[in-house]
Amino acid sequence: MTILNNIVKPYKGLSLSIWYLALITLINRAGAMVIPFLSLYLTKSLGLTLPQVGWIMTAFGLGSAVGTFTGGKLTDKYGFFKVMFSSLFLTGFLFIGLQILFSFWQFVFGIFILSAVADLFRPAIWVAMDAYSNDKNKTRSVTLIRLAINLGFSVGPAVGGLIIAYYSYKSLFWIDGLTCIIAALLIWVLLKEKKKSQRDINSTIELSTVKSLSPYKDYQYLLFCLAILIMAVAFMQFFGTLPLYYDKIILMSEKEIGLLLAGNAFLIVLFEMPLVHYLEKRKYRIIRIIIFGGWFFVLSFVVLPFSNHIVIPILGMLFLSIGEMIIFPFTNTYALNRSNRGKKGDYMALYTLTFSLGIIIGPNLGMQLSKQFGFSTTWFVMAFLMLIGNVLFFQLKKNQKRE
């Protein structure tokens, strides 16, 4: 009974609207089955070459960056409710429409538009999360949304693989599209468009005395985003170079690779909320917690070059998962807290934009380094990038004391 209470306790005190947001996110992410299998579909069904697929994925990353930036602007102007609903509803029809595209250039433009519209949603959901939570449970609210994202990502590919095996790739486009439309309708039915609270109004009045409300003039926040970007470039090897390393060097099968990657999501779903709750109770400063998590990111790459035994990638994935559980909830919270200085949409757009840029730069950089210098060099470079990110957080901590 005590164990059950310890598991349930971190979830207490979260608003019903936060749970609705998590449900909507889970449905949306679990339905996102096309993306993990997109490269297979493009090569096997459409006969495109690997370089062409690479450019299509670059277009996906660029669309994500454009959508994230635009989503922040639209959220500040029209509110998170309208942006979230419109993004999901339109994305549903765009996913269904992907199946009528056949040529390379059609897919480049199609995937760019799809990604841009879909990622209008990203800044909006964090602003919504901020609106439906309070200062005491903000980090746990972030963690619940992340839990829904990771649970969706672990369920989606598994179900998608079964659908391909028993039906076809085309079925994925319909399921992705329909789940987006269902998630949009749930926003309309379950959530209420929240008006500005008295706290927000008072905050706006206080901000009238501040010279700069733009995140692009908040140099402390820019340093924070630079640190996140550097770490994101290394972290995105999870989606590119790491699986290739497992296959080529560790000689793992696709099934073993899938289980190892799924283990990351499993650990996050099981342990992230209790870990965040524990760290919150200790009342450590957020930047101090982020720096602590950063060391696990460094270790996750440092261990890889020393042996080809299968225990090493498991250990590396364990360190990566611990770092992810510590860093990302608290960097989200830091960004949300800092956004009180200006327009929340712009602040959260810049934060999420760092991950879009990480997708554009990270996998391609890892592939090029591995081809030219080998995997061991790649892992040392990524560990060094993680170390630079942590050094920047140390500087941020110093600046924060002076500020």
C-alpha positions as CSV (number, residue, x, y, z in Angstrom):
1,M,0.0,0.0,0.0
2,T,2.9,2.4,0.8
3,I,4.5,1.7,-2.6
4,L,1.1,2.4,-4.3
5,N,0.8,5.7,-2.3
6,N,4.3,6.7,-3.4
7,I,3.4,6.1,-7.0
8,V,0.1,8.0,-6.9
9,K,1.2,10.9,-4.6
10,P,3.1,12.8,-7.3
11,Y,0.0,13.0,-9.5
12,K,-2.2,14.5,-6.8
13,G,-3.2,18.2,-7.0
14,L,-3.0,18.4,-10.8
15,S,-6.1,20.1,-12.4
16,L,-8.6,18.2,-14.5
17,S,-7.7,20.3,-17.5
18,I,-4.0,19.1,-17.2
19,W,-5.3,15.5,-17.3
20,Y,-7.4,16.4,-20.4
21,L,-4.3,17.9,-22.0
22,A,-2.3,14.8,-21.3
23,L,-5.1,12.6,-22.8
24,I,-5.2,14.7,-25.9
25,T,-1.4,14.6,-26.2
26,L,-1.4,10.8,-25.7
27,I,-4.0,10.2,-28.5
28,N,-2.1,12.6,-30.8
29,R,1.3,11.1,-30.2
30,A,0.1,7.5,-30.2
31,G,-1.5,8.2,-33.6
32,A,1.7,9.6,-35.0
33,M,2.7,6.3,-36.7
34,V,3.8,7.6,-40.1
35,I,7.0,9.4,-39.0
36,P,8.9,6.4,-37.5
37,F,8.2,4.5,-40.7
38,L,8.5,7.4,-43.2
39,S,11.9,6.5,-44.4
40,L,10.8,2.9,-45.0
41,Y,7.7,4.0,-46.9
42,L,9.7,6.4,-49.1
43,T,12.4,3.9,-50.0
44,K,10.3,0.7,-50.3
45,S,6.9,2.0,-51.6
46,L,8.0,5.1,-53.6
47,G,11.5,3.9,-54.5
48,L,13.4,7.1,-53.4
49,T,17.1,7.0,-52.7
50,L,18.6,7.5,-49.2
51,P,20.0,11.0,-50.1
52,Q,16.5,12.0,-51.2
53,V,15.0,10.7,-48.0
54,G,17.7,12.7,-46.1
55,W,16.5,15.9,-47.9
56,I,12.9,15.1,-47.1
57,M,13.8,14.7,-43.4
58,T,15.6,18.1,-43.6
59,A,12.4,19.6,-45.0
60,F,10.6,18.0,-42.0
61,G,13.0,19.7,-39.6
62,L,12.8,23.1,-41.4
63,G,9.0,22.9,-41.3
64,S,9.1,22.1,-37.6
65,A,11.3,25.2,-37.0
66,V,8.9,27.5,-39.1
67,G,5.8,26.0,-37.4
68,T,7.3,26.4,-33.9
69,F,8.2,30.1,-34.5
70,T,4.9,30.9,-36.1
71,G,3.0,29.0,-33.4
72,G,4.4,31.2,-30.7
73,K,3.4,34.4,-32.6
74,L,-0.1,33.0,-33.2
75,T,-0.5,31.9,-29.6
76,D,0.3,35.3,-28.3
77,K,-2.2,36.9,-30.8
78,Y,-5.1,34.5,-30.8
79,G,-4.6,32.3,-27.7
80,F,-3.5,28.7,-27.2
81,F,-7.0,27.2,-27.5
82,K,-7.6,28.4,-31.2
83,V,-4.0,27.5,-32.2
84,M,-4.1,24.0,-30.7
85,F,-7.5,23.2,-32.2
86,S,-6.6,24.6,-35.7
87,S,-3.2,22.9,-35.8
88,L,-4.5,19.4,-34.9
89,F,-7.6,19.7,-37.2
90,L,-5.6,20.8,-40.3
91,T,-2.8,18.3,-39.6
92,G,-5.3,15.5,-39.7
93,F,-6.3,16.3,-43.3
94,L,-2.7,16.9,-44.3
95,F,-1.7,13.4,-43.0
96,I,-4.5,11.8,-45.0
97,G,-3.4,13.8,-48.1
98,L,0.3,12.6,-47.9
99,Q,-0.8,9.3,-49.6
100,I,-1.6,11.1,-52.9
101,L,2.0,12.4,-53.1
102,F,4.4,10.3,-55.2
103,S,7.4,12.3,-56.4
104,F,10.5,13.5,-54.5
105,W,9.6,17.2,-54.8
106,Q,6.0,16.6,-54.0
107,F,7.1,15.0,-50.7
108,V,9.6,17.7,-49.9
109,F,7.0,20.4,-50.1
110,G,4.2,18.2,-48.6
111,I,6.2,17.2,-45.5
112,F,7.4,20.8,-45.0
113,I,3.8,22.1,-44.9
114,L,2.7,19.2,-42.7
115,S,5.5,19.7,-40.2
116,A,5.0,23.5,-40.2
117,V,1.2,23.1,-39.5
118,A,1.7,20.3,-36.9
119,D,4.3,22.2,-34.9
120,L,2.1,25.3,-34.5
121,F,0.8,23.1,-31.7
122,R,4.1,22.9,-29.7
123,P,4.3,26.4,-28.2
124,A,0.6,26.5,-27.7
125,I,0.4,23.3,-25.5
126,W,3.1,24.6,-23.1
127,V,1.3,27.9,-22.8
128,A,-2.0,26.0,-22.2
129,M,-0.2,23.8,-19.6
130,D,1.0,27.0,-17.8
131,A,-2.5,28.4,-17.8
132,Y,-4.1,25.3,-16.3
133,S,-1.5,24.8,-13.6
134,N,0.0,26.8,-10.8
135,D,3.4,27.5,-9.4
136,K,3.3,24.6,-7.0
137,N,2.5,21.9,-9.6
138,K,4.0,23.4,-12.8
139,T,6.9,21.0,-13.1
140,R,4.7,18.0,-12.3
141,S,2.2,19.2,-15.0
142,V,5.1,19.4,-17.5
143,T,6.1,15.9,-16.5
144,L,2.6,14.5,-17.0
145,I,2.5,16.0,-20.5
146,R,6.0,14.5,-21.2
147,L,4.8,11.2,-19.9
148,A,1.9,11.2,-22.3
149,I,4.2,12.1,-25.2
150,N,6.6,9.2,-24.3
151,L,3.8,6.7,-23.8
152,G,2.4,7.7,-27.1
153,F,5.8,7.4,-28.8
154,S,6.2,3.9,-27.3
155,V,2.7,2.7,-28.3
156,G,2.6,4.3,-31.7
157,P,5.5,2.6,-33.5
158,A,4.5,-0.8,-32.1
159,V,1.0,-0.5,-33.3
160,G,2.2,1.0,-36.6
161,G,4.4,-2.0,-37.2
162,L,1.5,-4.3,-36.8
163,I,-0.7,-2.2,-39.1
164,I,2.0,-2.4,-41.8
165,A,2.4,-6.1,-41.4
166,Y,-1.4,-6.9,-41.6
167,Y,-2.7,-4.0,-43.8
168,S,-0.5,-1.4,-45.6
169,Y,1.6,1.8,-45.2
170,K,-1.4,3.7,-46.6
171,S,-3.5,2.7,-43.5
172,L,-1.0,4.7,-41.3
173,F,-1.9,7.9,-43.1
174,W,-5.6,7.4,-42.4
175,I,-5.0,6.5,-38.8
176,D,-2.6,9.4,-38.2
177,G,-5.1,11.9,-39.8
178,L,-8.1,10.6,-37.9
179,T,-6.4,10.6,-34.5
180,C,-5.3,14.2,-35.1
181,I,-8.9,15.2,-35.9
182,I,-10.2,13.3,-32.8
183,A,-7.7,15.0,-30.6
184,A,-8.8,18.4,-32.0
185,L,-12.5,17.6,-31.3
186,L,-11.5,16.6,-27.7
187,I,-10.0,20.0,-27.2
188,W,-13.2,21.6,-28.3
189,V,-15.3,19.3,-26.1
190,L,-13.2,18.9,-22.9
191,L,-11.2,22.1,-22.6
192,K,-12.5,25.6,-21.9
193,E,-10.8,28.6,-23.5
194,K,-9.2,30.1,-20.4
195,K,-9.4,33.9,-20.1
196,K,-6.6,35.9,-18.4
197,S,-6.5,35.5,-14.7
198,Q,-6.0,38.3,-12.2
199,R,-2.5,37.0,-11.8
200,D,-1.8,37.4,-15.5
201,I,-3.3,40.9,-15.5
202,N,-1.2,41.9,-12.5
203,S,1.9,40.4,-14.3
204,T,1.1,42.4,-17.4
205,I,0.9,45.6,-15.4
206,E,4.2,44.9,-13.7
207,L,5.8,44.1,-17.1
208,S,4.9,47.6,-18.3
209,T,7.9,48.9,-16.4
210,V,10.3,46.4,-18.0
211,K,12.2,47.7,-21.0
212,S,12.4,44.5,-23.0
213,L,9.7,41.9,-23.1
214,S,11.1,40.0,-26.2
215,P,13.0,36.7,-25.5
216,Y,15.4,37.8,-28.2
217,K,16.5,40.6,-26.0
218,D,16.6,38.6,-22.8
219,Y,20.2,37.6,-22.8
220,Q,20.0,35.3,-19.9
221,Y,17.2,33.4,-21.7
222,L,19.2,33.3,-24.9
223,L,22.2,31.8,-23.0
224,F,19.7,29.2,-21.6
225,C,18.4,28.4,-25.1
226,L,22.0,28.1,-26.5
227,A,22.8,25.6,-23.8
228,I,19.7,23.6,-24.7
229,L,20.5,23.7,-28.4
230,I,24.0,22.4,-27.9
231,M,22.7,19.5,-25.8
232,A,19.8,18.9,-28.3
233,V,22.3,18.4,-31.1
234,A,24.0,15.6,-29.2
235,F,20.7,14.2,-27.8
236,M,19.2,13.8,-31.3
237,Q,21.7,11.1,-32.0
238,F,19.0,9.0,-30.3
239,F,17.0,9.3,-33.6
240,G,19.8,8.8,-36.0
241,T,23.4,7.6,-35.3
242,L,22.7,5.5,-32.2
243,P,20.5,2.9,-33.9
244,L,23.0,2.7,-36.7
245,Y,25.8,2.1,-34.1
246,Y,23.9,-0.6,-32.4
247,D,23.4,-2.4,-35.8
248,K,26.9,-1.9,-37.3
249,I,29.2,-2.1,-34.2
250,I,27.3,-3.9,-31.4
251,L,25.6,-6.3,-34.0
252,M,22.2,-6.0,-32.4
253,S,19.1,-7.2,-34.3
254,E,16.2,-4.9,-35.2
255,K,14.2,-6.5,-32.4
256,E,16.9,-5.9,-29.8
257,I,17.4,-2.3,-31.0
258,G,13.6,-1.7,-30.8
259,L,13.6,-3.1,-27.2
260,L,16.5,-0.9,-26.2
261,L,14.9,2.3,-27.6
262,A,11.5,1.3,-26.1
263,G,13.3,0.9,-22.7
264,N,14.0,4.6,-22.8
265,A,10.3,5.4,-23.0
266,F,9.5,2.7,-20.4
267,L,11.9,4.2,-17.8
268,I,10.5,7.7,-18.4
269,V,6.9,6.6,-18.0
270,L,7.7,4.6,-14.9
271,F,10.2,6.8,-13.0
272,E,10.1,10.4,-14.3
273,M,7.2,11.7,-12.2
274,P,8.4,10.2,-8.9
275,L,11.9,11.5,-9.6
276,V,10.7,15.0,-10.4
277,H,8.4,14.9,-7.3
278,Y,11.4,13.9,-5.1
279,L,13.7,16.7,-6.5
280,E,10.9,19.3,-6.1
281,K,10.5,18.4,-2.4
282,R,14.2,19.0,-1.9
283,K,13.6,22.6,-3.1
284,Y,16.8,22.7,-5.1
285,R,17.2,25.6,-7.5
286,I,16.1,24.6,-11.0
287,I,19.5,25.4,-12.7
288,R,21.3,23.3,-10.1
289,I,19.0,20.3,-10.9
290,I,19.6,20.8,-14.7
291,I,23.4,20.8,-14.2
292,F,23.1,17.6,-12.2
293,G,21.1,15.9,-15.0
294,G,23.7,17.2,-17.5
295,W,26.4,15.0,-16.1
296,F,24.3,11.9,-16.9
297,F,24.1,13.1,-20.5
298,V,27.9,13.4,-20.7
299,L,28.3,9.9,-19.2
300,S,25.8,8.4,-21.7
301,F,28.3,9.1,-24.6
302,V,31.6,8.8,-22.7
303,V,31.0,5.1,-21.9
304,L,30.2,4.0,-25.5
305,P,33.7,3.9,-27.1
306,F,35.3,1.7,-24.4
307,S,33.8,-1.6,-25.3
308,N,31.6,-3.4,-27.9
309,H,29.9,-5.6,-25.2
310,I,26.1,-5.3,-25.2
311,V,26.2,-4.1,-21.6
312,I,27.8,-0.8,-22.7
313,P,24.9,0.5,-24.9
314,I,22.4,-0.6,-22.2
315,L,24.4,1.5,-19.6
316,G,24.6,4.4,-22.0
317,M,20.9,4.3,-22.6
318,L,20.3,4.2,-18.8
319,F,22.4,7.3,-18.3
320,L,20.7,9.0,-21.2
321,S,17.3,8.2,-19.8
322,I,18.2,9.5,-16.3
323,G,19.5,12.7,-17.8
324,E,16.4,13.2,-19.9
325,M,14.1,12.6,-16.9
326,I,16.0,15.3,-14.9
327,I,16.7,17.9,-17.5
328,F,13.7,18.3,-19.8
329,P,10.9,18.7,-17.2
330,F,13.0,21.4,-15.4
331,T,14.2,23.2,-18.5
332,N,10.5,23.4,-19.5
333,T,9.7,24.9,-16.1
334,Y,12.6,27.4,-16.3
335,A,11.3,28.5,-19.7
336,L,7.7,28.9,-18.5
337,N,8.9,30.8,-15.4
338,R,11.1,33.1,-17.5
339,S,8.2,33.7,-20.0
340,N,6.4,35.7,-17.3
341,R,8.8,38.5,-18.3
342,G,7.2,38.9,-21.7
343,K,5.0,37.1,-24.3
344,K,4.6,33.5,-23.4
345,G,4.1,32.3,-26.9
346,D,7.4,33.9,-28.1
347,Y,9.3,32.5,-25.1
348,M,8.0,29.0,-25.5
349,A,8.5,29.1,-29.3
350,L,12.2,29.9,-28.9
351,Y,12.5,27.1,-26.4
352,T,10.9,24.5,-28.6
353,L,12.7,25.9,-31.6
354,T,16.0,24.8,-30.1
355,F,14.8,21.2,-30.5
356,S,13.7,21.7,-34.1
357,L,17.2,23.0,-34.8
358,G,18.7,20.1,-33.0
359,I,16.8,17.7,-35.4
360,I,18.1,19.6,-38.4
361,I,21.7,19.6,-37.2
362,G,22.1,16.6,-34.9
363,P,21.4,13.5,-37.0
364,N,23.2,14.8,-40.1
365,L,26.3,15.9,-38.0
366,G,26.4,12.5,-36.3
367,M,26.2,10.6,-39.6
368,Q,28.9,12.7,-41.2
369,L,31.3,12.4,-38.3
370,S,30.7,8.6,-38.1
371,K,31.4,8.2,-41.8
372,Q,34.6,10.3,-41.8
373,F,36.1,9.5,-38.4
374,G,34.2,6.5,-36.9
375,F,31.7,6.1,-34.2
376,S,34.1,6.4,-31.3
377,T,35.1,9.9,-32.4
378,T,31.5,10.8,-32.8
379,W,30.7,9.8,-29.2
380,F,33.6,11.8,-27.8
381,V,32.4,14.9,-29.8
382,M,28.9,14.5,-28.5
383,A,30.1,14.1,-24.9
384,F,32.1,17.3,-25.4
385,L,29.0,19.1,-26.7
386,M,27.1,17.9,-23.6
387,L,29.9,19.2,-21.4
388,I,29.8,22.6,-23.1
389,G,26.1,22.8,-22.5
390,N,26.6,22.1,-18.8
391,V,29.4,24.7,-18.6
392,L,26.9,27.2,-20.1
393,F,24.4,26.2,-17.4
394,F,27.1,26.9,-14.8
395,Q,27.5,30.4,-16.3
396,L,23.7,30.8,-16.2
397,K,23.7,29.9,-12.5
398,K,26.3,32.6,-11.8
399,N,24.4,35.2,-13.9
400,Q,21.2,34.3,-12.0
401,K,22.8,35.1,-8.7
402,R,23.9,38.5,-9.9
403,E,20.5,39.1,-11.5
